[in-house]
Amino acid sequence: MKFLVPYDFSPITETALDYAIQLTTHVPVEEIEVLHIVGKEGEIGKAEQRLSEVKAALPASAQGIVKAKVRVGDIFTDIGREAEEGDAQLLVMGTHGAKGLQKIFGSHAIKVITSSNTPFIVTQSKKPGPDINRIVLPVDLTKESIQITRFAKDVAKRFDSEVHLIHDTESDEWLANKVRNNVNMVKAELKKEGIKHEVHQLDGKEAFHKEVIDYCAKFRGDLIAVTHFSDSILPQFDKFSQEIITNHLEVPVLIVNGRNISNVNTNFTFMSM
């Protein structure tokens, strides 16, 4: 596998790089590309020097697989392009969260996700632990919500994780049946792969994203797995994805862009050797 880590020299992206390196203890990875994007050619040399210093400070065990690259462009389009052109199977990206006007227009992370066909793990400032014991997979009445299953089950097999399928309470019987059918489809996939799993129904008293985060707090989820999908012309307005990737617990989030899922790198699998 190849990981791509966007890097801007902030503590947030340091955490993302640390996590990518940490994942290699469970996942066979040939290369971690650390990517810094600059606005113009004249900034390349200084950025390359700084990246070489970052690499030199890494543990010796990581230096052999970490490669540094500087690219001229902008983060909203060129991170996705770099992942596609370089055949990266996973993007590990730090987010600074949604602050100020970002709460209205969507975080930078969401905008990057919507421009990429590559699956992401999004981290925040808190360094995640070395193990992924519990994956929380929220399911709703849409088919898009279960598109993440393919990726979540690969992570679960590699880390021997337990998948917690959680869904809201629907008072309308027709809607409840749609949710139930989706849950059963995911259960069948997990059972076929021999993955440990549980199903929990939430009470539906709060917004779904709040219930998902509260569940993670109660059951100590190590990873949340969601599909980003919006029917809006401006997909960054998808509140659920926004709230999940910037959750106050700072739990990492495995997320894939549902609009482009048919184009997602078919080589993605944490089980490949």
GURO-530326 format. One record per residue (C-alpha): z, y, x. Coordinates in Angstrom, 1 decimal. Example, Ala and Ser with C-alpha at 12.3 -4.5 7.8 and 13.67 -1.06 7.14 Angstrom:
<tizas>
<w 7.8; v -4.5; u 12.3>
<w 7.1; v -1.1; u 13.7>
</tizas>
This chain:
<tizas>
<w 0.0; v 0.0; u 0.0>
<w -0.3; v 3.6; u 0.9>
<w 2.0; v 6.4; u -0.3>
<w 1.2; v 10.1; u -0.4>
<w 4.1; v 12.6; u -0.1>
<w 3.3; v 16.3; u -0.8>
<w 5.4; v 18.3; u 1.6>
<w 6.3; v 22.0; u 1.7>
<w 9.2; v 21.8; u 4.2>
<w 11.8; v 22.4; u 1.5>
<w 14.9; v 20.2; u 1.1>
<w 13.3; v 18.9; u -2.2>
<w 10.3; v 17.5; u -0.4>
<w 12.5; v 16.1; u 2.4>
<w 14.3; v 14.1; u -0.3>
<w 10.9; v 12.8; u -1.6>
<w 9.9; v 11.7; u 1.9>
<w 13.3; v 10.0; u 2.5>
<w 12.9; v 8.1; u -0.7>
<w 9.3; v 7.0; u 0.1>
<w 10.6; v 5.7; u 3.4>
<w 13.5; v 4.0; u 1.6>
<w 11.1; v 2.3; u -0.7>
<w 9.4; v 0.6; u 2.2>
<w 12.4; v -1.7; u 2.6>
<w 11.3; v -3.4; u -0.6>
<w 7.6; v -2.6; u -0.7>
<w 5.0; v -3.5; u 2.0>
<w 3.5; v -0.1; u 2.9>
<w 1.0; v 0.4; u 5.7>
<w 1.0; v 4.2; u 5.6>
<w 2.9; v 7.1; u 4.2>
<w 0.7; v 10.2; u 4.4>
<w 2.7; v 13.5; u 4.4>
<w 0.5; v 16.2; u 3.0>
<w 0.9; v 19.9; u 3.4>
<w -1.5; v 22.3; u 1.7>
<w -2.3; v 25.7; u 3.0>
<w -4.2; v 28.6; u 1.5>
<w -6.5; v 29.3; u 4.5>
<w -7.9; v 27.8; u 7.7>
<w -5.8; v 30.1; u 9.9>
<w -2.6; v 28.5; u 8.7>
<w -3.5; v 24.9; u 9.7>
<w -2.3; v 25.0; u 13.4>
<w 1.2; v 26.2; u 12.6>
<w 1.6; v 23.7; u 9.7>
<w 0.5; v 20.8; u 11.9>
<w 3.0; v 21.8; u 14.5>
<w 5.8; v 21.9; u 11.9>
<w 4.7; v 18.5; u 10.5>
<w 4.8; v 17.0; u 14.0>
<w 8.4; v 18.2; u 14.3>
<w 9.3; v 16.7; u 11.0>
<w 7.8; v 13.3; u 12.1>
<w 9.6; v 13.4; u 15.4>
<w 12.9; v 13.8; u 13.6>
<w 12.3; v 10.7; u 11.4>
<w 13.9; v 7.3; u 12.2>
<w 11.9; v 5.4; u 14.8>
<w 11.3; v 2.6; u 12.3>
<w 9.4; v 5.1; u 10.1>
<w 7.4; v 7.0; u 12.7>
<w 4.8; v 4.2; u 13.0>
<w 3.7; v 4.4; u 9.3>
<w 4.1; v 8.1; u 8.7>
<w 0.9; v 10.1; u 9.2>
<w 0.8; v 13.9; u 8.8>
<w -2.1; v 15.9; u 7.3>
<w -2.8; v 19.5; u 6.5>
<w -5.4; v 20.4; u 3.9>
<w -6.8; v 23.8; u 2.7>
<w -6.6; v 24.1; u -1.0>
<w -4.1; v 24.4; u -3.8>
<w -1.4; v 22.0; u -5.0>
<w -2.6; v 21.8; u -8.6>
<w -6.0; v 20.1; u -7.7>
<w -5.9; v 19.0; u -4.1>
<w -2.9; v 16.7; u -4.2>
<w -4.7; v 14.6; u -6.7>
<w -7.9; v 14.8; u -4.7>
<w -6.2; v 13.8; u -1.5>
<w -4.6; v 10.8; u -3.2>
<w -8.0; v 9.7; u -4.7>
<w -10.0; v 10.3; u -1.5>
<w -7.4; v 8.6; u 0.7>
<w -6.9; v 5.6; u -1.7>
<w -3.2; v 6.2; u -2.1>
<w -1.5; v 3.9; u -4.6>
<w 1.5; v 6.0; u -5.2>
<w 2.5; v 9.7; u -5.0>
<w 6.1; v 10.3; u -4.2>
<w 6.7; v 14.0; u -5.1>
<w 9.7; v 16.3; u -5.2>
<w 10.1; v 18.8; u -8.0>
<w 12.0; v 22.0; u -7.9>
<w 12.6; v 21.7; u -11.6>
<w 11.5; v 24.2; u -14.4>
<w 12.9; v 27.7; u -13.9>
<w 12.1; v 31.0; u -15.5>
<w 8.5; v 31.2; u -16.8>
<w 8.0; v 27.5; u -15.8>
<w 10.0; v 26.6; u -18.9>
<w 7.3; v 28.2; u -20.9>
<w 4.2; v 27.2; u -18.9>
<w 5.4; v 23.9; u -17.6>
<w 6.7; v 22.9; u -14.2>
<w 4.4; v 22.7; u -11.2>
<w 5.0; v 18.9; u -11.1>
<w 3.6; v 18.4; u -14.6>
<w 0.5; v 20.4; u -13.7>
<w 0.0; v 18.2; u -10.6>
<w 0.5; v 15.1; u -12.6>
<w -2.1; v 16.1; u -15.2>
<w -4.7; v 16.6; u -12.4>
<w -4.2; v 13.2; u -10.9>
<w -5.2; v 9.6; u -11.6>
<w -2.5; v 8.2; u -9.3>
<w 1.0; v 7.1; u -10.5>
<w 3.9; v 9.2; u -9.4>
<w 7.5; v 8.8; u -8.6>
<w 9.1; v 12.2; u -9.0>
<w 12.4; v 13.0; u -7.4>
<w 14.7; v 16.1; u -7.3>
<w 17.2; v 17.3; u -4.7>
<w 19.6; v 14.4; u -5.1>
<w 18.7; v 11.5; u -2.8>
<w 18.3; v 8.3; u -4.9>
<w 20.1; v 5.1; u -3.9>
<w 18.3; v 2.3; u -2.1>
<w 18.1; v -0.1; u -5.1>
<w 16.4; v 0.1; u -8.5>
<w 18.7; v -2.1; u -10.6>
<w 17.9; v -0.7; u -14.0>
<w 14.6; v 0.8; u -15.2>
<w 14.8; v 2.8; u -18.5>
<w 11.6; v 2.6; u -20.4>
<w 11.5; v 4.8; u -23.6>
<w 9.2; v 3.5; u -26.3>
<w 8.1; v 5.6; u -29.3>
<w 5.5; v 5.0; u -32.1>
<w 2.5; v 6.0; u -29.9>
<w 0.5; v 3.4; u -28.0>
<w 0.5; v 5.8; u -25.1>
<w 4.2; v 5.4; u -24.6>
<w 3.7; v 1.7; u -23.5>
<w 0.9; v 2.4; u -21.0>
<w 3.6; v 2.7; u -18.3>
<w 4.5; v -1.0; u -18.7>
<w 2.0; v -2.2; u -16.2>
<w 3.5; v -0.1; u -13.5>
<w 7.2; v -0.5; u -14.5>
<w 6.9; v -4.3; u -14.5>
<w 5.5; v -4.3; u -10.9>
<w 8.4; v -2.2; u -9.7>
<w 10.9; v -4.5; u -11.6>
<w 9.5; v -7.6; u -10.0>
<w 9.6; v -6.1; u -6.5>
<w 13.2; v -4.8; u -6.9>
<w 14.4; v -7.5; u -9.2>
<w 15.3; v -4.8; u -11.7>
<w 16.4; v -5.1; u -15.3>
<w 14.2; v -3.2; u -17.8>
<w 16.0; v -1.4; u -20.6>
<w 13.6; v -0.7; u -23.5>
<w 15.0; v 2.0; u -25.6>
<w 13.6; v 3.5; u -28.8>
<w 14.7; v 5.9; u -31.5>
<w 15.7; v 5.3; u -35.1>
<w 12.9; v 5.9; u -37.6>
<w 13.9; v 6.4; u -41.2>
<w 10.4; v 5.9; u -42.5>
<w 9.6; v 2.1; u -42.6>
<w 6.0; v 2.5; u -41.6>
<w 6.9; v 4.5; u -38.5>
<w 9.7; v 2.1; u -37.8>
<w 7.2; v -0.8; u -37.9>
<w 5.0; v 1.0; u -35.4>
<w 7.8; v 1.4; u -33.0>
<w 8.9; v -2.2; u -33.5>
<w 5.4; v -3.4; u -32.8>
<w 5.2; v -1.4; u -29.5>
<w 8.6; v -2.7; u -28.4>
<w 7.5; v -6.3; u -29.1>
<w 4.3; v -5.8; u -27.1>
<w 6.3; v -4.6; u -24.1>
<w 8.8; v -7.4; u -24.5>
<w 6.0; v -10.0; u -24.5>
<w 4.6; v -8.5; u -21.2>
<w 8.0; v -8.6; u -19.6>
<w 8.8; v -12.1; u -20.8>
<w 5.5; v -13.4; u -19.5>
<w 6.4; v -12.0; u -16.0>
<w 9.9; v -13.4; u -16.2>
<w 11.4; v -9.9; u -16.0>
<w 15.0; v -9.4; u -17.2>
<w 15.1; v -6.9; u -20.1>
<w 17.2; v -5.6; u -22.9>
<w 16.3; v -3.6; u -26.1>
<w 18.5; v -0.8; u -27.4>
<w 18.0; v 1.3; u -30.5>
<w 19.2; v 4.9; u -30.2>
<w 20.8; v 6.7; u -33.1>
<w 18.2; v 9.4; u -33.5>
<w 20.7; v 12.2; u -33.8>
<w 19.3; v 14.3; u -31.0>
<w 15.9; v 15.0; u -29.4>
<w 14.5; v 11.9; u -27.9>
<w 14.5; v 13.2; u -24.3>
<w 18.2; v 14.0; u -24.6>
<w 19.0; v 10.6; u -25.8>
<w 17.0; v 9.0; u -23.0>
<w 18.9; v 11.0; u -20.4>
<w 22.3; v 10.3; u -22.1>
<w 21.4; v 6.6; u -22.0>
<w 20.7; v 6.8; u -18.3>
<w 24.0; v 8.4; u -17.7>
<w 25.9; v 5.7; u -19.7>
<w 24.1; v 2.7; u -18.3>
<w 23.4; v 4.1; u -14.8>
<w 19.6; v 4.0; u -14.9>
<w 18.0; v 4.1; u -11.4>
<w 14.5; v 4.9; u -12.6>
<w 13.0; v 6.3; u -15.8>
<w 9.4; v 5.1; u -16.6>
<w 7.2; v 7.2; u -18.9>
<w 3.6; v 8.0; u -19.6>
<w 2.6; v 11.6; u -19.7>
<w 0.3; v 12.2; u -22.6>
<w -0.5; v 15.1; u -24.8>
<w -3.0; v 15.9; u -27.4>
<w -2.7; v 19.6; u -26.5>
<w -5.5; v 21.5; u -24.8>
<w -2.7; v 22.5; u -22.4>
<w -1.0; v 19.2; u -21.6>
<w 1.7; v 20.9; u -19.5>
<w 3.3; v 21.9; u -22.7>
<w 4.4; v 18.3; u -23.3>
<w 8.2; v 18.9; u -23.6>
<w 9.2; v 15.3; u -23.3>
<w 7.6; v 14.7; u -19.9>
<w 8.9; v 18.1; u -18.7>
<w 12.5; v 17.4; u -19.7>
<w 12.4; v 13.8; u -18.3>
<w 11.1; v 14.7; u -14.8>
<w 13.6; v 17.6; u -14.5>
<w 16.6; v 15.6; u -16.0>
<w 20.0; v 17.0; u -15.0>
<w 21.1; v 13.6; u -13.7>
<w 18.2; v 13.8; u -11.1>
<w 17.2; v 10.2; u -11.8>
<w 13.7; v 9.5; u -10.3>
<w 10.9; v 9.2; u -12.7>
<w 7.9; v 6.8; u -12.5>
<w 5.2; v 8.6; u -14.4>
<w 1.4; v 8.2; u -14.9>
<w -1.0; v 10.5; u -16.7>
<w -2.1; v 8.7; u -19.8>
<w -5.3; v 10.7; u -20.2>
<w -6.7; v 9.2; u -17.0>
<w -5.0; v 5.8; u -17.1>
<w -8.3; v 4.0; u -17.3>
<w -9.2; v 5.6; u -13.9>
<w -5.8; v 4.8; u -12.2>
<w -6.3; v 3.0; u -8.9>
<w -6.5; v -0.7; u -9.9>
<w -5.0; v -1.6; u -6.6>
<w -1.6; v -0.3; u -7.7>
<w 0.9; v -3.0; u -7.5>
<w 4.3; v -3.2; u -5.8>
<w 3.7; v -6.9; u -5.6>
<w 0.7; v -6.9; u -3.3>
<w 1.3; v -8.2; u 0.2>
</tizas>
